[in-house]
Structures are given as C-alpha cells and as structure tokens.
Amino acid sequence: MIDYAITQPNRIRIFLAINNNDFVLAASHPMPQPVFVLAVDIDGDGALDLAASCVGDSSIHTLLNDGSGFFAPSQTLHVGFLPKVLTWLDVCSDGLPEIAVADVSGTPKSLFNNEVGSLSPNAVALETMTWSDYSDICGPPLPAGQGCGSEPSCSATPTGPGIQRCLVAACCRAKKCRWAACVIKDAGEWPAPGCYVAALLACNAVGAAESAGCIFAILPLR
C-alpha cells in the first residue's frame, strides 16, 4: 500500500496506510515552513526517505527511513534561494538518486549529487550547467537508450475505486513522464541539462498534485 506525507506551515506529517482508504498519523516533524516534500530512496537501502524544501530557512531537509517507517532527521542543505519543487533523477545511472531543486517561480536552480547515500552539500548550478559538466560528474554517457530502460509497464488508469488504486495510477503516470523525458535526453534533443531537469520537475509536480487529489477528494485534511 502507498503511504503519504504532507506539508503544513511548520512541519511535515507522515501518514501510513492501513487499508485501501484509511491512514493513520505516524509522525510529525517540525521544519521551517516546508512547501514541498519528495519521497525518494536517498541512501539506497530500498526504503523511501523524505526530502522537504523549506522557505523558512531557504534549505532542503532530509529524513532517512530506517525501513520500519520511522524517519530520522539527516541533513540540512542551504540553497541560497527560496526553494519549492523537488525531483529526483539518477544522473549517473548508478542507482543513487540526485535531488534537483526549483525556486518558487519554478526555475530549476540546483542539483545535489548523491555521494553513496548522502547528498553533497555543494550543489551544482543548473542554470549554467553544460553537458560537459554533466559528463564530469558521471563520466562518459551510456549509449542511447541504455540509461532509461523500457517504458514502465504499469497502468496509468485506476483499476477500480479507492485511494490506493488512484495513487498507484498517479505514480504510474509520473514514472511514464520521467521515462519519456529520459528518452528525449538520450536522443540528444534537450539543448541543456537544465531543460531535462525542468521536464523532470514538471513530471514530479503534476504527479504530486494528482496524488494529493486522490487523497483529499475522499479524506478531509486532518
């Protein structure tokens, strides 16, 4: 089953699914005005961790999942601007996701490289990043098509009623969107890395909005 996390003015709250339509509050973590939360496996242990963008201190806060659903604060990464949307992308195709950050206007600004399970405190500026810089981080690019895999085989349409089926379909659409952006990158059709990251940010933002719609169309805000 799919769980979820939401932002509130000075905290994020984590809800665990107990059946198809019901959730229980599992944790509440204080943060300085979080505006976006991203679920992503930062440390590569198979359990989804959380990264939140916070405008209260212009930073990204990470929470690592111990595998049982307990999240512990890990890193605070200051970005120097008001952050909003986050997305992940496996820049080096090594199974460790990097985190890209857009500001409150939606402009992709920074990329935090994943250094074997934690994020580098020194972000790469996406506005000036070139494909040469991209290669410097990861080495020579893989042959076309190898970095993206095949199109996700999941169903982008809910298979029935209920929050869980709606969430599964929304997640599938986001996966297919990210895959399509990767295919375009492999074809050499993005003029700069920032364009690729902007497309991933858009996929992630739409996926988050659709997932929120799945939940709050049925559940009241608690």
MITOR-540848 format. One record per residue (C-alpha): x, y, z; residue in one letter; residue number from 1. Coordinates in nm, 2 decimals, m for minus. Example, Ala and Ser with C-alpha at 12.3 -4.5 7.8 and 13.67 -1.06 7.14 Angstrom:
// residues 2
+--------+--------+--------+------+-----+
|      u |      v |      w | rest |  nr |
+--------+--------+--------+------+-----+
|   1.23 |  m0.45 |   0.78 |    A |   1 |
|   1.37 |  m0.11 |   0.71 |    S |   2 |
+--------+--------+--------+------+-----+
// end
This chain:
// residues 222
+--------+--------+--------+------+-----+
|      u |      v |      w | rest |  nr |
+--------+--------+--------+------+-----+
|   0.00 |   0.00 |   0.00 |    M |   1 |
|   0.11 |   0.36 |  m0.06 |    I |   2 |
|   0.16 |   0.60 |   0.23 |    D |   3 |
|   0.18 |   0.98 |   0.21 |    Y |   4 |
|   0.34 |   1.29 |   0.37 |    A |   5 |
|   0.20 |   1.64 |   0.37 |    I |   6 |
|   0.35 |   1.98 |   0.44 |    T |   7 |
|   0.19 |   2.22 |   0.70 |    Q |   8 |
|   0.31 |   2.57 |   0.80 |    P |   9 |
|   0.58 |   2.45 |   1.04 |    N |  10 |
|   0.60 |   2.07 |   1.00 |    R |  11 |
|   0.56 |   1.77 |   0.77 |    I |  12 |
|   0.32 |   1.49 |   0.88 |    R |  13 |
|   0.36 |   1.13 |   0.77 |    I |  14 |
|   0.05 |   0.90 |   0.73 |    F |  15 |
|   0.07 |   0.52 |   0.69 |    L |  16 |
|  m0.19 |   0.33 |   0.50 |    A |  17 |
|  m0.39 |   0.07 |   0.70 |    I |  18 |
|  m0.63 |  m0.03 |   0.42 |    N |  19 |
|  m0.74 |   0.09 |   0.08 |    N |  20 |
|  m0.90 |   0.42 |   0.21 |    N |  21 |
|  m0.77 |   0.48 |   0.56 |    D |  22 |
|  m0.45 |   0.62 |   0.70 |    F |  23 |
|  m0.30 |   0.67 |   1.05 |    V |  24 |
|  m0.07 |   0.96 |   1.15 |    L |  25 |
|   0.27 |   0.80 |   1.21 |    A |  26 |
|   0.49 |   1.10 |   1.27 |    A |  27 |
|   0.51 |   1.48 |   1.27 |    S |  28 |
|   0.85 |   1.65 |   1.21 |    H |  29 |
|   0.90 |   2.03 |   1.28 |    P |  30 |
|   1.05 |   2.22 |   0.99 |    M |  31 |
|   1.08 |   2.59 |   0.89 |    P |  32 |
|   0.79 |   2.65 |   0.66 |    Q |  33 |
|   0.81 |   2.34 |   0.43 |    P |  34 |
|   0.63 |   2.38 |   0.10 |    V |  35 |
|   0.71 |   2.05 |  m0.09 |    F |  36 |
|   0.80 |   1.70 |   0.02 |    V |  37 |
|   0.96 |   1.43 |  m0.20 |    L |  38 |
|   0.97 |   1.06 |  m0.13 |    A |  39 |
|   1.30 |   0.91 |  m0.27 |    V |  40 |
|   1.55 |   0.64 |  m0.16 |    D |  41 |
|   1.85 |   0.86 |  m0.08 |    I |  42 |
|   2.07 |   0.60 |   0.09 |    D |  43 |
|   1.99 |   0.31 |  m0.14 |    G |  44 |
|   1.86 |   0.07 |   0.13 |    D |  45 |
|   1.52 |   0.01 |  m0.05 |    G |  46 |
|   1.32 |   0.22 |   0.19 |    A |  47 |
|   1.18 |   0.56 |   0.07 |    L |  48 |
|   1.33 |   0.86 |   0.25 |    D |  49 |
|   1.19 |   1.21 |   0.25 |    L |  50 |
|   1.33 |   1.54 |   0.13 |    A |  51 |
|   1.15 |   1.87 |   0.20 |    A |  52 |
|   1.20 |   2.22 |   0.06 |    S |  53 |
|   1.17 |   2.48 |   0.33 |    C |  54 |
|   1.13 |   2.85 |   0.26 |    V |  55 |
|   1.17 |   2.95 |   0.63 |    G |  56 |
|   1.55 |   2.90 |   0.61 |    D |  57 |
|   1.60 |   2.85 |   0.23 |    S |  58 |
|   1.70 |   2.49 |   0.27 |    S |  59 |
|   1.64 |   2.13 |   0.19 |    I |  60 |
|   1.58 |   1.90 |   0.49 |    H |  61 |
|   1.62 |   1.52 |   0.46 |    T |  62 |
|   1.47 |   1.24 |   0.67 |    L |  63 |
|   1.61 |   0.89 |   0.64 |    L |  64 |
|   1.37 |   0.59 |   0.67 |    N |  65 |
|   1.51 |   0.31 |   0.89 |    D |  66 |
|   1.30 |   0.05 |   0.70 |    G |  67 |
|   1.02 |   0.03 |   0.95 |    S |  68 |
|   0.85 |   0.36 |   0.87 |    G |  69 |
|   1.05 |   0.56 |   1.13 |    F |  70 |
|   1.21 |   0.87 |   0.99 |    F |  71 |
|   1.52 |   1.04 |   1.15 |    A |  72 |
|   1.65 |   1.39 |   1.05 |    P |  73 |
|   1.96 |   1.36 |   0.84 |    S |  74 |
|   2.08 |   1.66 |   0.65 |    Q |  75 |
|   2.00 |   2.03 |   0.62 |    T |  76 |
|   2.13 |   2.17 |   0.29 |    L |  77 |
|   2.11 |   2.55 |   0.24 |    H |  78 |
|   2.04 |   2.66 |  m0.12 |    V |  79 |
|   2.06 |   3.05 |  m0.10 |    G |  80 |
|   1.72 |   3.10 |  m0.26 |    F |  81 |
|   1.35 |   3.02 |  m0.18 |    L |  82 |
|   1.31 |   2.66 |  m0.29 |    P |  83 |
|   0.99 |   2.49 |  m0.39 |    K |  84 |
|   0.96 |   2.18 |  m0.62 |    V |  85 |
|   1.20 |   1.89 |  m0.58 |    L |  86 |
|   1.25 |   1.60 |  m0.80 |    T |  87 |
|   1.49 |   1.31 |  m0.82 |    W |  88 |
|   1.70 |   1.18 |  m1.11 |    L |  89 |
|   1.96 |   0.92 |  m1.13 |    D |  90 |
|   2.21 |   1.13 |  m1.32 |    V |  91 |
|   2.49 |   0.86 |  m1.32 |    C |  92 |
|   2.26 |   0.56 |  m1.36 |    S |  93 |
|   2.42 |   0.41 |  m1.05 |    D |  94 |
|   2.10 |   0.36 |  m0.85 |    G |  95 |
|   2.16 |   0.66 |  m0.63 |    L |  96 |
|   1.93 |   0.95 |  m0.70 |    P |  97 |
|   2.03 |   1.31 |  m0.71 |    E |  98 |
|   1.80 |   1.58 |  m0.60 |    I |  99 |
|   1.71 |   1.88 |  m0.82 |    A | 100 |
|   1.56 |   2.19 |  m0.68 |    V | 101 |
|   1.34 |   2.46 |  m0.84 |    A | 102 |
|   1.28 |   2.80 |  m0.68 |    D | 103 |
|   0.93 |   2.94 |  m0.60 |    V | 104 |
|   0.90 |   3.07 |  m0.96 |    S | 105 |
|   0.95 |   2.72 |  m1.10 |    G | 106 |
|   1.30 |   2.78 |  m1.24 |    T | 107 |
|   1.54 |   2.48 |  m1.19 |    P | 108 |
|   1.83 |   2.61 |  m0.98 |    K | 109 |
|   2.04 |   2.34 |  m0.81 |    S | 110 |
|   2.14 |   1.98 |  m0.83 |    L | 111 |
|   2.26 |   1.79 |  m0.52 |    F | 112 |
|   2.48 |   1.50 |  m0.62 |    N | 113 |
|   2.43 |   1.17 |  m0.43 |    N | 114 |
|   2.76 |   1.06 |  m0.27 |    E | 115 |
|   2.70 |   0.70 |  m0.18 |    V | 116 |
|   2.39 |   0.75 |   0.03 |    G | 117 |
|   2.41 |   1.12 |   0.13 |    S | 118 |
|   2.37 |   1.44 |  m0.07 |    L | 119 |
|   2.67 |   1.65 |  m0.14 |    S | 120 |
|   2.65 |   1.99 |   0.05 |    P | 121 |
|   2.79 |   2.16 |  m0.26 |    N | 122 |
|   2.52 |   2.19 |  m0.52 |    A | 123 |
|   2.57 |   2.23 |  m0.90 |    V | 124 |
|   2.41 |   2.54 |  m1.05 |    A | 125 |
|   2.16 |   2.41 |  m1.32 |    L | 126 |
|   2.13 |   2.75 |  m1.49 |    E | 127 |
|   2.50 |   2.73 |  m1.60 |    T | 128 |
|   2.55 |   2.35 |  m1.62 |    M | 129 |
|   2.65 |   2.22 |  m1.96 |    T | 130 |
|   2.65 |   1.86 |  m2.09 |    W | 131 |
|   3.03 |   1.87 |  m2.04 |    S | 132 |
|   2.97 |   1.94 |  m1.67 |    D | 133 |
|   2.72 |   1.66 |  m1.67 |    Y | 134 |
|   2.98 |   1.42 |  m1.80 |    S | 135 |
|   3.23 |   1.54 |  m1.55 |    D | 136 |
|   3.00 |   1.43 |  m1.27 |    I | 137 |
|   2.93 |   1.08 |  m1.41 |    C | 138 |
|   3.19 |   1.00 |  m1.68 |    G | 139 |
|   3.10 |   0.93 |  m2.04 |    P | 140 |
|   2.73 |   0.89 |  m2.12 |    P | 141 |
|   2.58 |   0.55 |  m2.18 |    L | 142 |
|   2.48 |   0.45 |  m2.53 |    P | 143 |
|   2.14 |   0.59 |  m2.64 |    A | 144 |
|   1.86 |   0.40 |  m2.47 |    G | 145 |
|   2.06 |   0.22 |  m2.21 |    Q | 146 |
|   2.01 |   0.48 |  m1.93 |    G | 147 |
|   1.63 |   0.49 |  m1.95 |    C | 148 |
|   1.53 |   0.13 |  m1.96 |    G | 149 |
|   1.20 |   0.03 |  m2.11 |    S | 150 |
|   0.87 |   0.21 |  m2.07 |    E | 151 |
|   0.71 |   0.14 |  m1.73 |    P | 152 |
|   0.45 |  m0.13 |  m1.78 |    S | 153 |
|   0.22 |  m0.01 |  m1.50 |    C | 154 |
|  m0.14 |   0.10 |  m1.57 |    S | 155 |
|  m0.19 |   0.48 |  m1.59 |    A | 156 |
|  m0.56 |   0.44 |  m1.53 |    T | 157 |
|  m0.71 |   0.34 |  m1.19 |    P | 158 |
|  m0.82 |  m0.03 |  m1.20 |    T | 159 |
|  m1.11 |   0.04 |  m0.96 |    G | 160 |
|  m1.23 |   0.27 |  m0.68 |    P | 161 |
|  m1.03 |   0.37 |  m0.37 |    G | 162 |
|  m0.74 |   0.59 |  m0.28 |    I | 163 |
|  m0.47 |   0.32 |  m0.32 |    Q | 164 |
|  m0.57 |   0.24 |  m0.68 |    R | 165 |
|  m0.59 |   0.62 |  m0.76 |    C | 166 |
|  m0.24 |   0.67 |  m0.61 |    L | 167 |
|  m0.09 |   0.37 |  m0.80 |    V | 168 |
|  m0.22 |   0.51 |  m1.13 |    A | 169 |
|  m0.09 |   0.87 |  m1.05 |    A | 170 |
|   0.25 |   0.72 |  m0.96 |    C | 171 |
|   0.25 |   0.53 |  m1.29 |    C | 172 |
|   0.18 |   0.84 |  m1.49 |    R | 173 |
|   0.47 |   1.02 |  m1.32 |    A | 174 |
|   0.70 |   0.73 |  m1.40 |    K | 175 |
|   0.60 |   0.73 |  m1.76 |    K | 176 |
|   0.65 |   1.11 |  m1.78 |    C | 177 |
|   1.00 |   1.08 |  m1.63 |    R | 178 |
|   1.08 |   0.79 |  m1.87 |    W | 179 |
|   0.97 |   1.00 |  m2.17 |    A | 180 |
|   1.19 |   1.29 |  m2.05 |    A | 181 |
|   1.49 |   1.05 |  m2.03 |    C | 182 |
|   1.43 |   0.91 |  m2.38 |    V | 183 |
|   1.43 |   1.27 |  m2.51 |    I | 184 |
|   1.76 |   1.33 |  m2.33 |    K | 185 |
|   1.92 |   1.01 |  m2.47 |    D | 186 |
|   1.81 |   1.13 |  m2.82 |    A | 187 |
|   2.01 |   1.45 |  m2.76 |    G | 188 |
|   1.71 |   1.67 |  m2.80 |    E | 189 |
|   1.74 |   1.87 |  m2.48 |    W | 190 |
|   1.96 |   2.17 |  m2.55 |    P | 191 |
|   2.10 |   2.18 |  m2.19 |    A | 192 |
|   2.08 |   1.97 |  m1.88 |    P | 193 |
|   1.86 |   2.23 |  m1.72 |    G | 194 |
|   1.59 |   2.16 |  m1.97 |    C | 195 |
|   1.59 |   1.79 |  m1.89 |    Y | 196 |
|   1.57 |   1.87 |  m1.52 |    V | 197 |
|   1.29 |   2.12 |  m1.58 |    A | 198 |
|   1.09 |   1.84 |  m1.75 |    A | 199 |
|   1.15 |   1.60 |  m1.46 |    L | 200 |
|   1.04 |   1.88 |  m1.22 |    L | 201 |
|   0.72 |   1.92 |  m1.42 |    A | 202 |
|   0.65 |   1.54 |  m1.41 |    C | 203 |
|   0.71 |   1.54 |  m1.04 |    N | 204 |
|   0.49 |   1.84 |  m0.97 |    A | 205 |
|   0.20 |   1.71 |  m1.17 |    V | 206 |
|   0.24 |   1.37 |  m1.00 |    G | 207 |
|   0.23 |   1.52 |  m0.66 |    A | 208 |
|  m0.08 |   1.73 |  m0.74 |    A | 209 |
|  m0.26 |   1.43 |  m0.88 |    E | 210 |
|  m0.16 |   1.22 |  m0.58 |    S | 211 |
|  m0.29 |   1.49 |  m0.34 |    A | 212 |
|  m0.62 |   1.49 |  m0.54 |    G | 213 |
|  m0.65 |   1.12 |  m0.49 |    C | 214 |
|  m0.63 |   1.16 |  m0.11 |    I | 215 |
|  m0.82 |   1.48 |  m0.04 |    F | 216 |
|  m1.10 |   1.40 |  m0.28 |    A | 217 |
|  m1.20 |   1.14 |  m0.02 |    I | 218 |
|  m1.03 |   1.22 |   0.31 |    L | 219 |
|  m1.06 |   1.55 |   0.50 |    P | 220 |
|  m0.74 |   1.73 |   0.59 |    L | 221 |
|  m0.66 |   1.61 |   0.95 |    R | 222 |
+--------+--------+--------+------+-----+
// end
